[in-house]
Amino acid sequence: MTSELNISDFQTQLDNTTKIGDPSTKGTPFAILTILESSKKSFYGKFDKKCFELTKNAKLFPIPYIISGNFKSTDDSRTTVDFKIKPIWFGYLWVRIIPFVGIILFNYLIITKTDVLPTDLLIVVNAFLSLMFLPIFILNYKKKKMDREFREVFKITD
């Protein structure tokens, strides 16, 4: 992919839009540890003269994905950028496993610890617990939005 920015402008844009830190902690529940770090920058991560690892700079609802890639100068007015979006495994699994564990644990406790439970109540509670799967769909949307924002900020075209 190609950025319309030259290499020095690309590096300046990285510097202007990135809060320096470890992106692998930002996309997990441990992101709460960085909540006091105030920054208006769009991305959180690290970079050097050839490569970068960025994630969205979010305080409360982190995105468990990292944009990882490298860049090099094509000519005086363009930069070649190769990147891919990969999951931060702990945060990625956290969002996908916790709903299953919650539903299984709740149903196990209800079935084994109570004698008689109305079926209607069990259905209503399980329907409510199924809302725990909603973050999976929200994260897919946020991943696409992060990709779109990255391409816009760094003027990347296919």
FIFI-370765 format. One record per atom (N, C-alpha, C): residue number from 1; atom name; y, z, x. Coordinates in nm, 2 decimals. Example, Ala and Ser with C-alpha at 12.3 -4.5 7.8 and 13.67 -1.06 7.14 Angstrom:
# FIFI-370765
pos / site / Y / Z / X
1 / N / -0.57 / 0.78 / 1.32
1 / CA / -0.45 / 0.78 / 1.23
1 / C / -0.33 / 0.78 / 1.32
2 / N / -0.22 / 0.71 / 1.28
2 / CA / -0.11 / 0.71 / 1.37
2 / C / 0.00 / 0.79 / 1.29
END
This chain:
# FIFI-370765
pos / site / Y / Z / X
1 / N / -0.12 / 0.00 / 0.08
1 / CA / 0.00 / 0.00 / 0.00
1 / C / 0.12 / 0.00 / 0.09
2 / N / 0.23 / -0.05 / 0.04
2 / CA / 0.35 / -0.06 / 0.11
2 / C / 0.47 / 0.01 / 0.05
3 / N / 0.54 / 0.08 / 0.14
3 / CA / 0.66 / 0.15 / 0.10
3 / C / 0.78 / 0.06 / 0.13
4 / N / 0.88 / 0.06 / 0.05
4 / CA / 1.00 / -0.02 / 0.08
4 / C / 1.09 / 0.05 / 0.17
5 / N / 1.06 / 0.18 / 0.21
5 / CA / 1.13 / 0.25 / 0.31
5 / C / 1.08 / 0.22 / 0.45
6 / N / 1.18 / 0.22 / 0.55
6 / CA / 1.13 / 0.20 / 0.68
6 / C / 1.07 / 0.34 / 0.73
7 / N / 1.02 / 0.34 / 0.85
7 / CA / 0.94 / 0.46 / 0.89
7 / C / 1.03 / 0.58 / 0.90
8 / N / 1.16 / 0.57 / 0.95
8 / CA / 1.25 / 0.68 / 0.97
8 / C / 1.29 / 0.73 / 0.83
9 / N / 1.32 / 0.64 / 0.74
9 / CA / 1.35 / 0.68 / 0.60
9 / C / 1.24 / 0.75 / 0.53
10 / N / 1.12 / 0.70 / 0.56
10 / CA / 1.00 / 0.76 / 0.50
10 / C / 0.98 / 0.91 / 0.55
11 / N / 1.00 / 0.92 / 0.68
11 / CA / 0.99 / 1.06 / 0.74
11 / C / 1.10 / 1.15 / 0.69
12 / N / 1.22 / 1.10 / 0.67
12 / CA / 1.33 / 1.17 / 0.62
12 / C / 1.30 / 1.21 / 0.47
13 / N / 1.25 / 1.12 / 0.40
13 / CA / 1.21 / 1.15 / 0.26
13 / C / 1.10 / 1.26 / 0.25
14 / N / 1.01 / 1.25 / 0.34
14 / CA / 0.90 / 1.36 / 0.35
14 / C / 0.97 / 1.49 / 0.38
15 / N / 1.06 / 1.49 / 0.47
15 / CA / 1.13 / 1.62 / 0.51
15 / C / 1.21 / 1.67 / 0.39
16 / N / 1.28 / 1.58 / 0.32
16 / CA / 1.37 / 1.63 / 0.21
16 / C / 1.30 / 1.67 / 0.08
17 / N / 1.17 / 1.62 / 0.06
17 / CA / 1.10 / 1.65 / -0.06
17 / C / 0.98 / 1.75 / -0.05
18 / N / 0.96 / 1.79 / 0.08
18 / CA / 0.84 / 1.87 / 0.10
18 / C / 0.87 / 2.01 / 0.15
19 / N / 0.82 / 2.11 / 0.08
19 / CA / 0.82 / 2.25 / 0.13
19 / C / 0.70 / 2.27 / 0.22
20 / N / 0.72 / 2.31 / 0.34
20 / CA / 0.62 / 2.33 / 0.44
20 / C / 0.53 / 2.44 / 0.40
21 / N / 0.40 / 2.42 / 0.40
21 / CA / 0.30 / 2.52 / 0.38
21 / C / 0.16 / 2.46 / 0.37
22 / N / 0.06 / 2.54 / 0.34
22 / CA / -0.08 / 2.49 / 0.34
22 / C / -0.11 / 2.45 / 0.19
23 / N / -0.13 / 2.32 / 0.17
23 / CA / -0.15 / 2.27 / 0.04
23 / C / -0.28 / 2.31 / -0.03
24 / N / -0.38 / 2.35 / 0.05
24 / CA / -0.51 / 2.38 / 0.00
24 / C / -0.50 / 2.52 / -0.08
25 / N / -0.40 / 2.60 / -0.05
25 / CA / -0.39 / 2.73 / -0.12
25 / C / -0.31 / 2.71 / -0.25
26 / N / -0.22 / 2.61 / -0.25
26 / CA / -0.13 / 2.59 / -0.37
26 / C / -0.20 / 2.55 / -0.49
27 / N / -0.31 / 2.48 / -0.48
27 / CA / -0.38 / 2.43 / -0.60
27 / C / -0.50 / 2.52 / -0.64
28 / N / -0.49 / 2.65 / -0.61
28 / CA / -0.60 / 2.74 / -0.65
28 / C / -0.53 / 2.86 / -0.72
29 / N / -0.61 / 2.95 / -0.77
29 / CA / -0.55 / 3.07 / -0.83
29 / C / -0.47 / 3.16 / -0.73
30 / N / -0.50 / 3.13 / -0.60
30 / CA / -0.43 / 3.21 / -0.49
30 / C / -0.28 / 3.16 / -0.48
31 / N / -0.24 / 3.06 / -0.55
31 / CA / -0.10 / 3.01 / -0.55
31 / C / -0.01 / 3.12 / -0.60
32 / N / -0.06 / 3.22 / -0.67
32 / CA / 0.02 / 3.33 / -0.71
32 / C / 0.09 / 3.40 / -0.59
33 / N / 0.02 / 3.39 / -0.48
33 / CA / 0.08 / 3.45 / -0.36
33 / C / 0.21 / 3.38 / -0.31
34 / N / 0.23 / 3.26 / -0.35
34 / CA / 0.35 / 3.19 / -0.31
34 / C / 0.46 / 3.18 / -0.41
35 / N / 0.44 / 3.27 / -0.52
35 / CA / 0.53 / 3.26 / -0.63
35 / C / 0.68 / 3.30 / -0.59
36 / N / 0.69 / 3.39 / -0.49
36 / CA / 0.82 / 3.44 / -0.45
36 / C / 0.89 / 3.34 / -0.36
37 / N / 0.82 / 3.24 / -0.31
37 / CA / 0.88 / 3.14 / -0.23
37 / C / 0.96 / 3.04 / -0.32
38 / N / 1.09 / 3.04 / -0.31
38 / CA / 1.17 / 2.96 / -0.40
38 / C / 1.20 / 2.83 / -0.33
39 / N / 1.18 / 2.72 / -0.40
39 / CA / 1.22 / 2.59 / -0.34
39 / C / 1.23 / 2.49 / -0.45
40 / N / 1.33 / 2.40 / -0.44
40 / CA / 1.35 / 2.30 / -0.54
40 / C / 1.28 / 2.17 / -0.50
41 / N / 1.21 / 2.17 / -0.39
41 / CA / 1.15 / 2.05 / -0.34
41 / C / 1.03 / 2.01 / -0.43
42 / N / 1.00 / 1.88 / -0.44
42 / CA / 0.90 / 1.83 / -0.53
42 / C / 0.75 / 1.86 / -0.48
43 / N / 0.73 / 1.85 / -0.35
43 / CA / 0.60 / 1.86 / -0.30
43 / C / 0.59 / 1.98 / -0.21
44 / N / 0.46 / 2.02 / -0.18
44 / CA / 0.43 / 2.13 / -0.10
44 / C / 0.32 / 2.09 / -0.01
45 / N / 0.34 / 2.10 / 0.12
45 / CA / 0.23 / 2.06 / 0.21
45 / C / 0.28 / 2.05 / 0.36
46 / N / 0.21 / 1.97 / 0.43
46 / CA / 0.24 / 1.95 / 0.57
46 / C / 0.23 / 1.80 / 0.61
47 / N / 0.30 / 1.77 / 0.71
47 / CA / 0.30 / 1.63 / 0.76
47 / C / 0.35 / 1.63 / 0.91
48 / N / 0.32 / 1.52 / 0.97
48 / CA / 0.36 / 1.50 / 1.11
48 / C / 0.41 / 1.35 / 1.12
49 / N / 0.41 / 1.30 / 1.24
49 / CA / 0.46 / 1.16 / 1.26
49 / C / 0.37 / 1.05 / 1.20
50 / N / 0.25 / 1.08 / 1.17
50 / CA / 0.15 / 0.98 / 1.13
50 / C / 0.09 / 1.01 / 0.99
51 / N / 0.07 / 1.13 / 0.96
51 / CA / -0.01 / 1.17 / 0.84
51 / C / 0.05 / 1.28 / 0.76
52 / N / 0.00 / 1.30 / 0.64
52 / CA / 0.06 / 1.40 / 0.55
52 / C / -0.05 / 1.45 / 0.46
53 / N / -0.03 / 1.57 / 0.41
53 / CA / -0.12 / 1.63 / 0.30
53 / C / -0.02 / 1.70 / 0.21
54 / N / -0.01 / 1.66 / 0.09
54 / CA / 0.09 / 1.71 / -0.01
54 / C / 0.02 / 1.74 / -0.14
55 / N / 0.08 / 1.84 / -0.21
55 / CA / 0.04 / 1.87 / -0.34
55 / C / 0.17 / 1.90 / -0.42
56 / N / 0.16 / 1.91 / -0.55
56 / CA / 0.28 / 1.94 / -0.63
56 / C / 0.33 / 2.08 / -0.60
57 / N / 0.46 / 2.10 / -0.59
57 / CA / 0.52 / 2.23 / -0.57
57 / C / 0.54 / 2.29 / -0.70
58 / N / 0.43 / 2.36 / -0.75
58 / CA / 0.44 / 2.43 / -0.88
58 / C / 0.42 / 2.58 / -0.86
59 / N / 0.50 / 2.66 / -0.94
59 / CA / 0.48 / 2.80 / -0.92
59 / C / 0.37 / 2.86 / -1.01
60 / N / 0.37 / 2.82 / -1.14
60 / CA / 0.28 / 2.89 / -1.23
60 / C / 0.16 / 2.81 / -1.26
61 / N / 0.17 / 2.68 / -1.27
61 / CA / 0.05 / 2.60 / -1.31
61 / C / 0.02 / 2.50 / -1.20
62 / N / -0.05 / 2.54 / -1.09
62 / CA / -0.08 / 2.45 / -0.98
62 / C / -0.17 / 2.34 / -1.02
63 / N / -0.16 / 2.23 / -0.94
63 / CA / -0.25 / 2.12 / -0.96
63 / C / -0.35 / 2.12 / -0.85
64 / N / -0.48 / 2.12 / -0.88
64 / CA / -0.58 / 2.13 / -0.77
64 / C / -0.61 / 2.00 / -0.71
65 / N / -0.51 / 1.92 / -0.67
65 / CA / -0.53 / 1.80 / -0.60
65 / C / -0.43 / 1.79 / -0.48
66 / N / -0.48 / 1.72 / -0.38
66 / CA / -0.40 / 1.69 / -0.26
66 / C / -0.39 / 1.54 / -0.24
67 / N / -0.26 / 1.50 / -0.21
67 / CA / -0.24 / 1.36 / -0.17
67 / C / -0.25 / 1.36 / -0.02
68 / N / -0.35 / 1.30 / 0.03
68 / CA / -0.37 / 1.30 / 0.17
68 / C / -0.37 / 1.15 / 0.23
69 / N / -0.30 / 1.13 / 0.33
69 / CA / -0.29 / 1.00 / 0.39
69 / C / -0.22 / 0.98 / 0.52
70 / N / -0.20 / 0.86 / 0.56
70 / CA / -0.13 / 0.83 / 0.68
70 / C / -0.03 / 0.72 / 0.66
71 / N / 0.06 / 0.70 / 0.75
71 / CA / 0.16 / 0.59 / 0.74
71 / C / 0.19 / 0.54 / 0.88
72 / N / 0.23 / 0.41 / 0.88
72 / CA / 0.28 / 0.35 / 1.00
72 / C / 0.37 / 0.24 / 0.97
73 / N / 0.45 / 0.20 / 1.06
73 / CA / 0.56 / 0.10 / 1.04
73 / C / 0.50 / -0.04 / 1.04
74 / N / 0.53 / -0.11 / 0.94
74 / CA / 0.49 / -0.25 / 0.93
74 / C / 0.59 / -0.34 / 1.00
75 / N / 0.72 / -0.32 / 0.97
75 / CA / 0.83 / -0.39 / 1.03
75 / C / 0.95 / -0.30 / 1.02
76 / N / 1.07 / -0.35 / 1.05
76 / CA / 1.19 / -0.27 / 1.04
76 / C / 1.23 / -0.22 / 0.90
77 / N / 1.17 / -0.28 / 0.80
77 / CA / 1.22 / -0.24 / 0.67
77 / C / 1.10 / -0.19 / 0.58
78 / N / 0.98 / -0.19 / 0.63
78 / CA / 0.87 / -0.14 / 0.54
78 / C / 0.77 / -0.05 / 0.62
79 / N / 0.70 / 0.03 / 0.54
79 / CA / 0.60 / 0.12 / 0.60
79 / C / 0.47 / 0.10 / 0.52
80 / N / 0.36 / 0.09 / 0.60
80 / CA / 0.23 / 0.09 / 0.53
80 / C / 0.18 / 0.23 / 0.51
81 / N / 0.14 / 0.26 / 0.39
81 / CA / 0.10 / 0.39 / 0.35
81 / C / -0.04 / 0.38 / 0.29
82 / N / -0.14 / 0.45 / 0.35
82 / CA / -0.27 / 0.47 / 0.30
82 / C / -0.29 / 0.61 / 0.25
83 / N / -0.32 / 0.63 / 0.13
83 / CA / -0.34 / 0.76 / 0.08
83 / C / -0.44 / 0.77 / -0.03
84 / N / -0.50 / 0.88 / -0.05
84 / CA / -0.59 / 0.91 / -0.17
84 / C / -0.57 / 1.05 / -0.22
85 / N / -0.60 / 1.06 / -0.34
85 / CA / -0.58 / 1.19 / -0.41
85 / C / -0.72 / 1.25 / -0.41
86 / N / -0.73 / 1.37 / -0.35
86 / CA / -0.86 / 1.44 / -0.35
86 / C / -0.85 / 1.58 / -0.41
87 / N / -0.96 / 1.63 / -0.46
87 / CA / -0.95 / 1.76 / -0.52
87 / C / -0.95 / 1.87 / -0.42
88 / N / -0.88 / 1.98 / -0.45
88 / CA / -0.90 / 2.11 / -0.38
88 / C / -1.02 / 2.18 / -0.45
89 / N / -1.13 / 2.18 / -0.38
89 / CA / -1.25 / 2.22 / -0.45
89 / C / -1.25 / 2.35 / -0.52
90 / N / -1.19 / 2.45 / -0.46
90 / CA / -1.20 / 2.58 / -0.53
90 / C / -1.12 / 2.58 / -0.66
91 / N / -1.00 / 2.53 / -0.66
91 / CA / -0.92 / 2.52 / -0.78
91 / C / -0.98 / 2.42 / -0.88
92 / N / -1.04 / 2.31 / -0.83
92 / CA / -1.10 / 2.21 / -0.92
92 / C / -1.22 / 2.27 / -0.99
93 / N / -1.30 / 2.34 / -0.92
93 / CA / -1.42 / 2.40 / -0.98
93 / C / -1.38 / 2.52 / -1.07
94 / N / -1.28 / 2.59 / -1.03
94 / CA / -1.23 / 2.71 / -1.11
94 / C / -1.20 / 2.67 / -1.25
95 / N / -1.13 / 2.56 / -1.26
95 / CA / -1.09 / 2.51 / -1.39
95 / C / -1.20 / 2.46 / -1.47
96 / N / -1.31 / 2.41 / -1.41
96 / CA / -1.42 / 2.35 / -1.48
96 / C / -1.53 / 2.45 / -1.50
97 / N / -1.55 / 2.55 / -1.42
97 / CA / -1.66 / 2.65 / -1.44
97 / C / -1.62 / 2.76 / -1.53
98 / N / -1.50 / 2.82 / -1.52
98 / CA / -1.46 / 2.93 / -1.60
98 / C / -1.48 / 2.92 / -1.75
99 / N / -1.45 / 2.80 / -1.81
99 / CA / -1.48 / 2.79 / -1.95
99 / C / -1.62 / 2.80 / -1.99
100 / N / -1.71 / 2.74 / -1.91
100 / CA / -1.86 / 2.75 / -1.93
100 / C / -1.90 / 2.90 / -1.92
101 / N / -1.86 / 2.96 / -1.81
101 / CA / -1.90 / 3.10 / -1.79
101 / C / -1.85 / 3.19 / -1.90
102 / N / -1.73 / 3.17 / -1.95
102 / CA / -1.67 / 3.25 / -2.06
102 / C / -1.75 / 3.23 / -2.19
103 / N / -1.78 / 3.11 / -2.22
103 / CA / -1.85 / 3.09 / -2.35
103 / C / -1.99 / 3.14 / -2.34
104 / N / -2.06 / 3.12 / -2.23
104 / CA / -2.20 / 3.17 / -2.22
104 / C / -2.20 / 3.32 / -2.22
105 / N / -2.11 / 3.38 / -2.14
105 / CA / -2.10 / 3.53 / -2.13
105 / C / -2.07 / 3.59 / -2.27
106 / N / -1.97 / 3.53 / -2.34
106 / CA / -1.94 / 3.58 / -2.47
106 / C / -2.05 / 3.57 / -2.57
107 / N / -2.12 / 3.46 / -2.57
107 / CA / -2.23 / 3.44 / -2.67
107 / C / -2.35 / 3.53 / -2.63
108 / N / -2.37 / 3.55 / -2.50
108 / CA / -2.48 / 3.64 / -2.46
108 / C / -2.45 / 3.78 / -2.50
109 / N / -2.33 / 3.83 / -2.48
109 / CA / -2.30 / 3.96 / -2.52
109 / C / -2.30 / 3.98 / -2.67
110 / N / -2.25 / 3.88 / -2.75
110 / CA / -2.25 / 3.89 / -2.89
110 / C / -2.39 / 3.89 / -2.95
111 / N / -2.48 / 3.81 / -2.90
111 / CA / -2.61 / 3.79 / -2.95
111 / C / -2.70 / 3.91 / -2.91
112 / N / -2.69 / 3.97 / -2.79
112 / CA / -2.77 / 4.08 / -2.75
112 / C / -2.72 / 4.21 / -2.79
113 / N / -2.59 / 4.23 / -2.81
113 / CA / -2.54 / 4.36 / -2.83
113 / C / -2.51 / 4.39 / -2.98
114 / N / -2.51 / 4.30 / -3.06
114 / CA / -2.49 / 4.32 / -3.20
114 / C / -2.61 / 4.29 / -3.28
115 / N / -2.63 / 4.36 / -3.39
115 / CA / -2.75 / 4.34 / -3.48
115 / C / -2.73 / 4.21 / -3.57
116 / N / -2.62 / 4.22 / -3.64
116 / CA / -2.59 / 4.11 / -3.74
116 / C / -2.45 / 4.07 / -3.72
117 / N / -2.43 / 3.94 / -3.70
117 / CA / -2.29 / 3.89 / -3.69
117 / C / -2.28 / 3.77 / -3.78
118 / N / -2.18 / 3.76 / -3.86
118 / CA / -2.16 / 3.65 / -3.95
118 / C / -2.15 / 3.52 / -3.87
119 / N / -2.22 / 3.42 / -3.91
119 / CA / -2.22 / 3.29 / -3.85
119 / C / -2.08 / 3.23 / -3.85
120 / N / -2.01 / 3.25 / -3.95
120 / CA / -1.87 / 3.19 / -3.96
120 / C / -1.79 / 3.25 / -3.85
121 / N / -1.80 / 3.38 / -3.83
121 / CA / -1.72 / 3.44 / -3.72
121 / C / -1.75 / 3.39 / -3.59
122 / N / -1.88 / 3.37 / -3.56
122 / CA / -1.93 / 3.32 / -3.43
122 / C / -1.88 / 3.17 / -3.41
123 / N / -1.88 / 3.09 / -3.51
123 / CA / -1.83 / 2.95 / -3.50
123 / C / -1.68 / 2.96 / -3.48
124 / N / -1.60 / 3.04 / -3.55
124 / CA / -1.46 / 3.05 / -3.53
124 / C / -1.42 / 3.09 / -3.38
125 / N / -1.49 / 3.19 / -3.34
125 / CA / -1.46 / 3.25 / -3.20
125 / C / -1.50 / 3.14 / -3.10
126 / N / -1.61 / 3.07 / -3.11
126 / CA / -1.65 / 2.97 / -3.02
126 / C / -1.56 / 2.85 / -3.02
127 / N / -1.50 / 2.82 / -3.14
127 / CA / -1.41 / 2.71 / -3.15
127 / C / -1.28 / 2.75 / -3.07
128 / N / -1.24 / 2.88 / -3.09
128 / CA / -1.12 / 2.93 / -3.01
128 / C / -1.15 / 2.92 / -2.86
129 / N / -1.27 / 2.97 / -2.82
129 / CA / -1.30 / 2.97 / -2.68
129 / C / -1.31 / 2.82 / -2.62
130 / N / -1.34 / 2.73 / -2.71
130 / CA / -1.35 / 2.59 / -2.66
130 / C / -1.21 / 2.54 / -2.61
131 / N / -1.10 / 2.61 / -2.65
131 / CA / -0.97 / 2.57 / -2.61
131 / C / -0.95 / 2.59 / -2.45
132 / N / -1.05 / 2.67 / -2.40
132 / CA / -1.04 / 2.69 / -2.25
132 / C / -1.07 / 2.56 / -2.18
133 / N / -1.12 / 2.46 / -2.25
133 / CA / -1.15 / 2.33 / -2.18
133 / C / -1.02 / 2.24 / -2.18
134 / N / -0.92 / 2.28 / -2.25
134 / CA / -0.80 / 2.21 / -2.25
134 / C / -0.73 / 2.18 / -2.12
135 / N / -0.73 / 2.28 / -2.02
135 / CA / -0.68 / 2.26 / -1.89
135 / C / -0.74 / 2.14 / -1.82
136 / N / -0.86 / 2.11 / -1.84
136 / CA / -0.93 / 1.99 / -1.78
136 / C / -0.85 / 1.86 / -1.81
137 / N / -0.82 / 1.85 / -1.94
137 / CA / -0.74 / 1.73 / -1.98
137 / C / -0.60 / 1.73 / -1.93
138 / N / -0.54 / 1.85 / -1.93
138 / CA / -0.40 / 1.86 / -1.89
138 / C / -0.40 / 1.83 / -1.74
139 / N / -0.49 / 1.87 / -1.66
139 / CA / -0.49 / 1.84 / -1.52
139 / C / -0.51 / 1.70 / -1.49
140 / N / -0.59 / 1.63 / -1.57
140 / CA / -0.60 / 1.48 / -1.55
140 / C / -0.46 / 1.41 / -1.57
141 / N / -0.39 / 1.46 / -1.67
141 / CA / -0.26 / 1.41 / -1.70
141 / C / -0.16 / 1.44 / -1.58
142 / N / -0.17 / 1.56 / -1.53
142 / CA / -0.08 / 1.61 / -1.42
142 / C / -0.11 / 1.53 / -1.29
143 / N / -0.24 / 1.50 / -1.27
143 / CA / -0.28 / 1.42 / -1.15
143 / C / -0.21 / 1.29 / -1.16
144 / N / -0.22 / 1.22 / -1.27
144 / CA / -0.16 / 1.09 / -1.28
144 / C / -0.01 / 1.10 / -1.27
145 / N / 0.05 / 1.20 / -1.32
145 / CA / 0.20 / 1.22 / -1.31
145 / C / 0.24 / 1.25 / -1.17
146 / N / 0.16 / 1.32 / -1.09
146 / CA / 0.19 / 1.35 / -0.95
146 / C / 0.18 / 1.22 / -0.87
147 / N / 0.08 / 1.14 / -0.90
147 / CA / 0.06 / 1.01 / -0.83
147 / C / 0.18 / 0.92 / -0.86
148 / N / 0.22 / 0.91 / -0.98
148 / CA / 0.34 / 0.83 / -1.02
148 / C / 0.47 / 0.88 / -0.95
149 / N / 0.49 / 1.01 / -0.95
149 / CA / 0.61 / 1.07 / -0.89
149 / C / 0.61 / 1.04 / -0.74
150 / N / 0.49 / 1.05 / -0.67
150 / CA / 0.48 / 1.03 / -0.53
150 / C / 0.52 / 0.88 / -0.50
151 / N / 0.47 / 0.79 / -0.58
151 / CA / 0.50 / 0.65 / -0.56
151 / C / 0.65 / 0.62 / -0.59
152 / N / 0.70 / 0.69 / -0.68
152 / CA / 0.85 / 0.67 / -0.71
152 / C / 0.93 / 0.72 / -0.60
153 / N / 0.91 / 0.84 / -0.55
153 / CA / 0.99 / 0.91 / -0.45
153 / C / 0.98 / 0.83 / -0.32
154 / N / 0.86 / 0.78 / -0.28
154 / CA / 0.85 / 0.71 / -0.16
154 / C / 0.85 / 0.56 / -0.17
155 / N / 0.88 / 0.51 / -0.29
155 / CA / 0.90 / 0.37 / -0.32
155 / C / 0.78 / 0.28 / -0.28
156 / N / 0.66 / 0.33 / -0.32
156 / CA / 0.54 / 0.26 / -0.28
156 / C / 0.49 / 0.16 / -0.39
157 / N / 0.46 / 0.04 / -0.34
157 / CA / 0.40 / -0.06 / -0.43
157 / C / 0.27 / -0.10 / -0.38
158 / N / 0.19 / -0.15 / -0.47
158 / CA / 0.05 / -0.19 / -0.43
158 / C / 0.05 / -0.32 / -0.35
END
